């Protein structure tokens, strides 16, 4: 299972992690960092993945 962290912004700045702990660390950094202040953040389970060629 993989986890995605992203922000509700025009450049979502998404990151994908192999463990929940890694994703949670990034999520917590986003919600506590002044530069992300006022931008919603999400942590989600990746249910499908497509990689373009």
Secondary structure, DSSP 8 states (H G I E B T S, - for coil): -EEEEEESSSS---EEESSHHHHHHHHHHHHH-GGGTT--EEEEEE-------
